[in-house]
Every structure is written in C-alpha cells, then in structure tokens.
Amino acid sequence: MTIQRLVPLTAFGIALLAGGQEVAARDSHTGVINVYNLQGGIPGIPPDRGACVATNPLIPGASPWACLYKNNALYEEFNDLLRTAYMQRKTCTLGWARLDVNNHKLLDFIDCR
C-alpha cells in the first residue's frame, strides 16, 4: 500500500472519529491539481491556513479553492501529497465537510492517482 492509499484511509478514519455528521455532509470533487498556492501574513487570511489548491475542472461552489489548515492532524502528509500531485499533474479526489470564512473548502480527505 502506498502513502497515497494510506493518507485517505487515515483521514476518513479521523473524520469518523470526529463525528458522523461530518462524514454524512461530505462533499467531494475530482480534478487535476493545477494551482498550489501559499500565502502568509496577508490581512483577511487566517494565520493557521496552509496551502490552497485549485483544480481542472474547477471545484464547484462559491470558491474554487480547497485549503489545508495547520490544525489538521494530517497536515504534513496532506501538504506533501498535494505538492507532489501538483508537480506531477496528478488527478485527485478532494473531500470536505466544512467551509472557511472565505468559502474555501476545508480539506479532510485526499486521494491522488
């Protein structure tokens, strides 16, 4: 089993432990990661936000961005997976149950192939 397989399974397990309502409300999108964005110290951007990604096709909704926050238990693993997926033009399924204050999706599931 590769790291790409372990991360989503672990993330799903953590989401289940966090509460069944989050899993039931999950949304997802599949696309090629074509933008990997890091911003820091900019007014209006939460200081604990890490990388945000955009895909082709665009992630539906009010914002086409999906973001990682540093309080995610798998932040390092997710960040490494997204960066690698961007560099290698991988197709990824991204999952979320919540939005941040900017309507960006809060990632809690990632599976890249």
C-alpha positions as CSV (number, residue, x, y, z in Angstrom):
1,M,0.0,0.0,0.0
2,T,1.5,3.4,-1.0
3,I,1.3,6.6,1.0
4,Q,-1.3,7.8,-1.4
5,R,-3.5,5.0,-0.3
6,L,-2.8,5.3,3.4
7,V,-3.5,9.1,3.7
8,P,-7.1,8.9,2.6
9,L,-7.9,5.9,4.7
10,T,-6.4,7.5,7.8
11,A,-8.2,10.8,7.0
12,F,-11.5,9.0,6.7
13,G,-10.9,7.3,10.0
14,I,-10.2,10.6,11.7
15,A,-13.3,12.1,10.1
16,L,-15.4,9.2,11.5
17,L,-13.9,9.7,15.0
18,A,-14.6,13.4,14.8
19,G,-18.3,12.9,14.4
20,G,-20.6,11.0,12.0
21,Q,-22.4,14.2,11.0
22,E,-19.2,15.5,9.2
23,V,-19.0,12.3,7.1
24,A,-22.7,12.4,6.2
25,A,-22.3,16.0,5.0
26,R,-19.2,15.3,3.0
27,D,-18.8,16.8,-0.5
28,S,-16.1,15.8,-2.9
29,H,-14.6,16.8,-6.3
30,T,-12.1,15.1,-8.6
31,G,-9.7,17.0,-10.9
32,V,-6.1,17.7,-11.7
33,I,-4.3,19.9,-9.2
34,N,-3.2,22.8,-11.4
35,V,-2.6,25.5,-8.8
36,Y,-0.8,25.1,-5.4
37,N,-1.0,28.4,-3.5
38,L,0.7,29.6,-0.3
39,Q,0.0,33.0,1.2
40,G,1.1,34.3,4.6
41,G,0.8,37.5,6.6
42,I,-2.0,38.9,4.4
43,P,-4.9,40.6,6.1
44,G,-8.0,38.6,6.0
45,I,-6.2,35.2,5.6
46,P,-6.3,33.1,8.8
47,P,-2.7,32.7,10.2
48,D,-3.1,28.9,10.5
49,R,-4.1,28.4,6.9
50,G,-1.6,26.4,4.8
51,A,-1.7,25.6,1.2
52,C,-4.8,26.0,-1.0
53,V,-5.3,24.2,-4.3
54,A,-7.4,24.7,-7.4
55,T,-8.2,22.0,-10.0
56,N,-9.1,21.5,-13.6
57,P,-12.1,21.3,-13.8
58,L,-12.8,24.0,-11.2
59,I,-14.0,22.9,-7.8
60,P,-17.7,23.9,-7.7
61,G,-19.2,26.4,-5.3
62,A,-18.8,30.0,-4.2
63,S,-15.0,29.5,-4.1
64,P,-12.9,27.3,-6.4
65,W,-10.3,26.8,-3.7
66,A,-9.7,23.9,-1.3
67,C,-7.4,24.6,1.7
68,L,-5.5,22.9,4.4
69,Y,-5.3,24.3,7.9
70,K,-2.4,23.6,10.2
71,N,-4.6,22.2,13.0
72,N,-5.5,19.2,10.7
73,A,-4.0,16.0,12.3
74,L,-2.6,15.0,8.9
75,Y,-1.5,18.5,7.8
76,E,2.1,17.5,6.9
77,E,1.0,14.3,5.0
78,F,-1.8,16.2,3.1
79,N,0.5,19.1,2.3
80,D,3.2,16.7,0.9
81,L,0.6,14.8,-1.1
82,L,-0.9,18.0,-2.6
83,R,2.5,19.4,-3.5
84,T,3.6,16.2,-5.2
85,A,0.2,15.9,-7.0
86,Y,0.7,19.5,-8.3
87,M,4.2,18.8,-9.5
88,Q,3.3,15.6,-11.2
89,R,-0.1,16.8,-12.6
90,K,-2.0,14.0,-10.7
91,T,-5.7,13.6,-10.6
92,C,-7.0,13.9,-7.1
93,T,-10.3,13.4,-5.3
94,L,-10.7,16.1,-2.6
95,G,-13.2,15.8,0.2
96,W,-14.6,18.3,2.7
97,A,-17.4,18.8,5.1
98,R,-17.0,22.4,6.0
99,L,-16.0,25.8,4.5
100,D,-13.8,28.5,6.0
101,V,-14.7,32.2,6.3
102,N,-13.8,32.8,2.7
103,N,-16.0,29.9,1.5
104,H,-12.9,27.8,0.7
105,K,-13.3,24.1,1.2
106,L,-11.6,22.7,4.4
107,L,-9.9,19.5,3.2
108,D,-10.3,16.4,5.3
109,F,-9.8,13.8,2.6
110,I,-7.4,13.5,-0.3
111,D,-6.8,10.6,-2.8
112,C,-4.4,11.1,-5.7
113,R,-3.7,8.7,-8.5
